[in-house]
Amino acid sequence: MSSYAVINPATGTLEASYDAATDAQITDAVALAHTAFGQWNASAITEREALLHRVADLYTKRRDELAAIITREMGKPVFQAGIEVDIVVSIYRYYAANGAKFLADEELEVAAGGHAFIRKEGLGVLLGIMPWNFPYYQVARFAAPNLMNGNTILLKHAPQCPESSLAMEAIFREAGAPEGAYVNIFASNEQVADIIADPRVQGVSLTGSERAGMAVAEVAGRNLKKVVLELGGSDPFLVLADANVESAAKHAVFGRFGNTGQACNAAKRMIVDSSVYEDFAAGFTAAVAGIKVGDPTLADTFMGPLSSLAARDGLAAQVQDAIDKGATVLTGGQVLEGEGAFYAPTVLADVTPDMRAYSEELFGPVAVLYKVDGDDAAVELANSSVYGLGASVHSANVDRAGAIANRLEVGMVSINEAGGTAAELPFGGVKRSGVGRELGKYGMEEFVNRKLVKFSV
């Protein structure tokens, strides 16, 4: 059976499978994208803007259909799936509206006289390797800016997202993208390595696990290819002594348990000052215990299944390791009975460094509470992770929160709100959370040729 298959995580039922690409099909796809680059990179900016607007129009038109696909593929509650489609629309609109400004020539001062500027042009064919947790959003934040740049796209999605992959390719086709500008490929890991090595491919962007990022970076490095890597996270959620505890607890619930906790930038470690710890823990735990878990096709379901039985069982093993070593379960802590990959919304306390839950990313509906004495201890614990994606700081004093933000070793900090995303805001981290940025003008600048043009007079 092909590894590209829809296995509904709410039921465990195999609903569809798709043939993996042959080597000949991969060769043809690279050639097609390479040929298209010459045409697309020479196209007028207005033509690129118009394409992205048409793509956004089609996402809007097919919102409910697209949402239903990813609910079936990876279990996202349908209400949240619709929101994901809305975010995708905003991304395509954003680059259509701002692309010309970001690509404008940049004048340089020339000390020796004359005239010089930087012209931003596409690099060529780019490979995108995307994960299952946000099937449309992850693709949009890679494809939208790079198509605006004049690059062409080979898109290798997660094996459990074949139908959303095909739906996106169909949207580009219907929107009038040149043949080869956006090509979906059901590639294997071995074929991916060959694609990265191909001299016609100029860069690769991966959003996924730390392990996958290292594998891609190794191949890209051997072949001198530019990479953008968005990897794991264990984002700290700092609640300072003067925080509005009730508000912080509400933000923590949404920041941790949205998308069933399956987000790189989800708030995973709740680091709470000892003076407000008991109040925060009580309010947060009560709210988590009240989360509605169930059928992701129902509009009022907040939390559905994990993406697969394997994902559920892996998370359960991490939690059980913590329990066996003395962690306290404030709520949840078990696989839910019945069919599907469901796990109870869980809050752990008394987690110590010898437990897997202390150092590993918990990619699912599990939050860990930590009690600390003072701001310095909070910062020290927050920075103890090997990851550095995002963080949030909660305080009644924004100057105090800003000072804490300056000390955090992360790529993104949110003040008095949970970490999120928006088309205009750069997304990315430091340390083992990856390299590079997506979204905003910084995301558009990752895969461009900054060509210097200099005139002597």
N, C-alpha and C positions, 0 to 999 in steps of 0.2 A: 504493500500500500504506500502511496505517496506520503511524504511527510507534510505536504501542504493539504490540510484538512480542517474542516469545521467540526469540532467536537464541543457541543453545547455544554458549558461547565455547570449550568443549572440542573442538567439532567444526566450528563455523562454520555449522551447519545451522539454517535457519529452521524452527522447530517449531510456531509458532502466531502468529496476528496478530489484533488486536482493533480494532474501529471506534473512532475518536476521537469524543468527545462533540460533538454539534451545539450550536449556540448556544442552541437551545430547551431542550435537556437541561441545559445549565449553568444557565439561568434557573430551571428547575424545581428543580434541586438546591439552589440558594441559598434559594429560597422554602421548600423542605421543611425545611432546616436551621434557617431563621429561625423557622418555626412551631414546630418541636420545641423550640427554646430556651425558650420560655415555659413549657412543661410540665416540661422537664428541670431548669431552674433553680429551679423551685418544688418539686422532688421532695425527699423526705426523704434525709438523708445515708445512712441505712441502706439505702435503695433503690440508691443509687449504689455503696455498698460491695458489695452483693450482686451487682450487675451485673459489677463488676470481678473478683470471685471466680469468677463463672461463665465469664467470658472466659478467665481463667487456667486453669480446668479444661479448657476446650476446646483451648487451646494444648497442654496436657499430653497430652490424649487424642490429638491429631493430630500429635504431635512428629515422627514419622518422615515422614509425608506432607508436612508443612510444610518440613522440612529438604530433602527431595528436590526440592521446587519451586525453592528458591533455588539449589541446586546446578546445576540445569538453566538457570535464568535468568541467573545472573551468575558461576557457576563456583566457588562457595565449596565447599571440601572438605566432604564430608557430615558428618564428625565435628564440624567446627567449626560447621556449620550447625545441628546438634542443640544445641550449646552456646548458640548464639544464641537458639534457642527457649527454652531454660532461663532465660536472662537475662530474656527478655520475661516469662515467667511470674513471675519474682521482682519485676519492676517493677509488674505489675498487683496482685500480692499486697501489695506495699509500700504502694501508695496506698490500697488497700482497708483496710489495717490502720491507716494513719496519717492518712488524709484528714480525719477528724473533728477530730483534734487540730490539724492545720494550719489548718483553717477556723474554729476556735473564736474567739469574740469576744475582742478585745484591749482590756482596760481601760486608760484614759488618766487621768493626773493632770490635774485642771482647776484652774488657779491661782485663778480667780475664783469657784470654788465650783460646785456642781452635779455632774453625773455625765455621763461621755462614754465611748464605746467605738468601736472600729473593727469593722465587720462586713464580712467578705469574701464577695463574691458573684460569680457568673459575669458575664463581659462580654457574651457573645453568640456569634455564629457566628465560628469561627476557621478560617483556611485553613492547612493544613500542606502544605509542598512538600518532599518527601523524596527522598533519593538511593538509589542502587542498592547501595551497598557493604554495608550492614546492613539488608536490606529490612524485617525485622520489628522489630528493636531501635529503629531510628530513629523508626518510627511509634509504638511503645509509649511512648517517653520523652516524646513530645508528647501523644499521645491520653490516656494514663492519668491524668495530673494534671489535664488540662483537662476531661475528662469528670467527674472528681471535683469540680471547681470548679462544675459546672453549665453549662459551655460546651458547644456542639455543634460538630461537626468536619466540615469538607470536606477530603478527603485527595486531593491530587494527587501520585501517586508518579512515579518515574522511568519513562520510556517502555519500558525493558527489563524492568520488573517488573509486568506486567499480571496474571499469575496469582497472585503473592503478594498483590497489591492486592485481587483478588477474593476470595481466601481469607480475608483479614482482615475484609473487609466481611461475608462470610458468617458468620464467627465472631460478630461483634456481633449480626447478625440472629438467629442461633440462640440466643445468650445472652439475648435478650429486650430488647435496647436499643430504646427508642422509635423509631419510624420517623422518620428525619431526624437522629437524634443522631450518627450516623457515616455519612457518605456518601462513597463512592469516586467520583472523577471522572477520566475520561481526557481531561484538558484540554490545550489548546495554550498556548504562551507568551502569545499574544494574549488568549486567554480568561482566563488567570491575571491579567493586568493589569486586565481588566474586573471580575473577582471582587474584587480588592483595592480597587478604586474603589467598589464597591457599598456604599452606606451601611448595609446590613444586616450587613456583615462588619466585625468589630471589631478584628481583628488577624491577623498572618501570622507563621508560624514556618517558617524555611527552614534546612535543612542541605544544604550543597552547596559549590559552588566560589565563590571570591572574586568572579568575574565575575557569577555568578547572584545572589549576595548584594547586589551594588551595584545590579543592575537592579531587584530586588524592593524594596530600601530606597528607591530613587528614586521608584517608584510609590507606595509606602506613605507616604513623606514628603509627597508632593503631596496626599495624601488624609488626612493626619493620622491614620495608623493605627499602632498599636503593633507593633513587630517584635522577634523574637528571631532572631538569625543565628548559626549555627554553621558556620564556613567552613574554610578550609584551615589547615594546620599544617606546620611543619618542625621538629618537636620535637627539642631537644638531649638527648643522653644523656651525662651528664658522669661520667667515671671519674677520680676523684681519686687522688693518689699513694699513699694508704694503702688503697685499695679491695681487696677480694677479687677478683682479676682473673678467676679461673675462674668464680665466681658471676656477676660482671657480664657476662661474655661470654655465658653461658647466657641471662640475662635479655634481653640485646641481641638474640639470635637470635629469641626469641619476640616481643619487642617490635617488631621490624622486619618479620618475615616472616610473622606470622600474618595470615590473610585475604589472602594473596599481597601483603602490604605495602600494601593498599588501605584504609587507615584514616587519618583526619585526625590522630589522636593517636598514630600509630605513631612509634617512635623512629627518626628519619631521619638525624640528624647525631650521630655518635659522637665526642665531644670528649674526648680521652684525654691525661692527663698524660704528658709525655715519659719519665718514669722507669719507667712501666709500659706504654708504648705498644707496644713490640715483642712483649711477652708477650700483651697483649690482642689485637693484630692477628693474631698467629699462631693463637691459640685460636679467635677469632671467625671468621676466614676459613676455617679447617678445618671448623668446624661448619656454616657457610653452604654450603660446597662439598658437604657430605654431606646436604643437605636432599633429601628424596624429593619429586620433582616428577612429577605424572602425572594419571591419571584421577581427577577429584574425587569420583566415586561410590564409590571404594574407601576403606574405613575407615582404612587405614594411610597414605593420601596426606596429607602435610603441606601441600603447596603445589600448587594447581591453576593454571588459566590466569588471565590477567587478564580483566577483565569483557567485553572486546571486542577485536577486531583493531585498532580505532582507538586504544584505550587502550594496547595493546602497542606499536604503531608510534610513538605520541607519546612513550612512555617511552624507546624505543630511540633516538629522535632526540636526546633530552636526554643520554643516555649517550654517544652518538657524538660529540656536540658536545664533551663533556669529554675524550674520548679524542683527538679531533683537536687539542685545545689543550694536550695534555700530561699529562692525568690518567693515573694508573697503575691498571690493572685487576688486583686481587688474585685475583679469581675471577669467573667469569661474563662478562657484558658482551656477550651476543649473544642474538638470537632463537633459540629452539629449533626444530629441524627438525620437519616434520610438520604435520598439520592442527591448527587451534585457535590460541588467542591465548596461547601459552606463551612465557615469557621466563626466561632462566636467573637464578637467585639471584645477585646481583652485589654485590661490594664494591669501591668506588673509593677511592683515596688520591691525595694531591697535587692536590686540587681547589682552584682559585684563583678569585678574584672575577670574572674575565672569562668564566667558564664558566657556562652556564645552571644546571648542577647545584648551584652555590654559592648562588644566590638563589631558584630556583624550587622549588616543592614537587615531590618525586619520588613520584608516587602509584602505587607498585608495588614489586617486590622488589629495590630498590637501596638500599644503605647507603653513606654517605660517612664515611670516617675522617679525623679531624683530630688532629694532634699539637700540644700546647700546653705551655708552661712555666709551671706554677703555677696557683693558683686564680683569680687576677685575670684572667689571659689566658683561662681557660676561661669565666668569666662574660662577659667582653667579647665573645668569639666567639658564645656562646649568645645574647646579646641583640642581635646584629647583624642578625638576621632581621627582616623586616617582619611576620612572624607571631608570635603569642604564645599558643598554645593550651596545650600541656603541656610538661613536662620531667621528667627523672629524674636523681637525683644518687646516686652510689655511693661510699661511704666507710666505713671501719671506725669512724669517730668520728661518731656521730649529731649531736652538737652542731655539728661542723664542717659536716656536710651540711645541717643546718638553717640555718646562717648563709649558706651558698651559696643555699639555696632562697629566703631573704628577698631576695636580690639579683637573682633572675631575673624577667624581665618576661613572665610567663605567667599563665594562669588556674589552672593545676593543677601541682603538683609531687609526684612520688613519690620516696621515699627507699629505696634499695636494692631496688627492684623496677621493672619496666617500667610505664609508664602503663597504666591499665585503666579499668574502669567498674564501678559497682555502683548499685543503685537508690537507695540513701540518700546517695550522694556527688554533689554538684553538678558539672556538666560544662559547661565553656565557657572562653572565652579573652578575650584583649585584643588591642590593635592590629588588624591586618587579619585576625585569626582570628574576629572577630565581636563581637556584643554580646548580653548576656543570659546566662541559665543554664538548664539543663535538669537534671532529676532532683533528688532530695532535696526538702526543703521550699522551697528557693529556686526550683526549677523550677516548683513549684506556685503560687508567688506572682507569676509573670510576667504572667499574664493574668487578673487579678481586679480587681474594683472594691472598693477599700478605702473603704467608705462610712463617713463619720463620722456618728454618732448622738449628739446632746448634749441633755441634760435640764437645765433651769435649777435645778431643786430635786431 
